[in-house]
Amino acid sequence: VLSANLHGGALVANYPYDESRDGSATSYTASPDDSTFKHLANVYALAHKTMSTGKGVRCENDDDFTKQGGITNGAAWYSVSGGMQDFNYLGSNDFEITLELGCDKYPPEHLLPIEWDNNREALITYIRQSHLGIKGMVRNARTGEPIAGASVKVKNITDGVNKMINHDIFSVKNGEYWRLLTSGTYEVLAAKDGYEPDAKTVVVRNDKPEAMRVDFNLKPAEEVLDPQVMASNDYFGYKSIPDNIDLNNPE
């Protein structure tokens, strides 16, 4: 759901993408979840004792990240190919940022209590962000059994915005899913081949200790009563039934 990798050598919260899209050495490269990643980076930087303000701390030959509140897009700083935060975001359900915790990569032992004090509240606050957005179950509407590998697609419709977030997450083997989202209004759809997709509109407020519960129940394709209506449905550009299913003879 949420992770961070800890580095040294700078003082900044770095968020995806790490690799520039155009191949340049430095170029802001937003992920589909750019607003969520900026929120995650800001949460850490603001809760850290010096990251957002600097308080006189600036690493030699480094940017002054306090002008940006102690955060940076990875590729805008410098492009890195194959970084862990990009890999986890693109290859799993995980959202990860990189935390550069100080100028000294190897601080002496007597400074470690100070470093812990600088980061303790920030780490706890960051962990709590795992409860952003929505979570729930994807089940077979007929049997109630969990459905693994269902994609959960999201469109942001907040304040008239109509924008797909082109990054699906997938239900795990027991049918659970988690989807980090900042506050707003979204159309959310769960889909899997062989089932009719289930779409819902949700208002995410992130004002509770846990993520908002949103469950999906997918009807098996053979139970669809009106094949013509079913075949014509198009949710977010996702065709309701895969082309290889014969609506008149689903077996």
DRENPATOR-647383 format. One record per residue (C-alpha): residue in one letter; y, z negated, x. Coordinates in steps of 0.1 Angstrom, whole numbers, plus 5000, padded with zeros to 4 digits. Last residue first. Example, Ala and Ser with C-alpha at 12.3 -4.5 7.8 and 13.67 -1.06 7.14 Angstrom:
<recs>
s498949295137
a495549225123
</recs>
This chain:
<recs>
e478452184805
p481952244791
n480752524769
n483752634747
l486352504772
d484552664801
i485652464831
n486352664864
d490052704857
p490752324859
i491952154827
s495452024821
k497252254845
y499552054867
g503052204868
f504651874861
y502351854830
d501352184816
n499552194782
s498452544771
a494752484778
m494752164757
v496452334728
q493952614728
p491052374734
d491752164703
l489351874700
v489251774737
e486051564741
e484451804766
a487351754790
p486751384794
k489751174781
l491650994808
n492850644802
f495850534823
d497050184830
v500650084839
r501249734851
m504749674866
a504549544901
e504449164906
p507048894911
k509249044884
d512649214885
n511449544900
r513149734871
v510850034866
v511250214833
v508050414825
t507350744808
k503650814804
a501251104811
d497451114807
p495751424821
e492751564802
y489651514823
g487251744843
d489451764874
k491551454877
a494951354865
a497251054862
l500851134852
v504050934856
e507451024842
y510050794858
t513050584850
g514650374877
s514150084902
t512550184935
l508950304935
l505750204953
r502650334936
w499450124935
y496150254921
e492950094909
g489950294897
n487250084915
k486750364941
v490550404948
s493050584927
f495150844945
i498750884956
d500751204951
h503751294971
n506051564958
i508451334940
m509451574913
k513051574903
n514751574869
v517751344874
g519451274840
d520150914848
t516650844862
i514151124855
n512151084888
k508851264884
v505651104896
k502051214901
v499050984903
s495951174915
a492551054903
g490150994932
a488150714916
i487850684878
p486950344865
e484450314836
g485950254801
t483250474786
r485350714764
a488850684779
n487450704815
r489650474835
v492650474858
m493850124865
g497149974873
k500149954896
i503850024894
g507049994914
l507649734941
h504949464946
s504249564982
q507949484988
r506949114991
i505649195026
y509149295036
t510648965025
i508048775045
l508648985076
a512348965074
e512248585069
r510248545101
n511948805123
n514748625140
d512948295141
w509948465157
e512148625183
i513648285191
p510248125194
l509248415217
l512148355241
h510348105264
e507448345268
p509448625284
p510248935263
y508049235271
k509649535253
d513049405258
c515649575236
g514449415204
l512249445173
e511849815167
l510149815134
t508350135124
i507950205087
e504750255066
f503950355030
d500150365025
n498350574999
s496650775027
g497051085050
l500651185046
y502150835046
n499750695071
f500150985095
d503950985092
q504150615100
m501650645129
g503550925147
g501851255153
s504951445165
v508051245174
s511551365168
y514451155180
w516950945161
a517351175131
a513551235133
g512950865127
n515450805099
t517450505109
i518150145100
g520349865113
g523049895088
q523950255097
k526850155120
t524649875132
f522350135147
d524650175178
d522550435196
d520750355228
n521450385265
e521350005270
c520249815239
r523049665218
v523149305207
g526649175201
k525949035167
g523949355160
t524849335123
s521849495106
m519249385131
t520649035139
k518948775118
h516549005100
a516748995062
l519249285061
a517149495085
y513949435067
v515149505032
n517149805045
a514049965060
l512149925027
h515050065006
k515450365030
f511750425025
t512050414987
s515050654988
d513250895011
d510050914990
p509751294993
s510251245030
a513651315046
t514051485080
y517351405096
s517351625127
t517051535164
a514951715189
s514652025167
g511352155153
d512752235119
r510851975100
s511651695124
e508851455132
d509351085125
y509651135087
p509750855079
y511550525085
n512850335115
a514049975112
v516249905143
l516749695174
a515549905204
g512949885232
g510149705213
h507649815187
l505949675156
n504049895131
a504749835094
s502549845064
l502549895026
v500050005000
</recs>
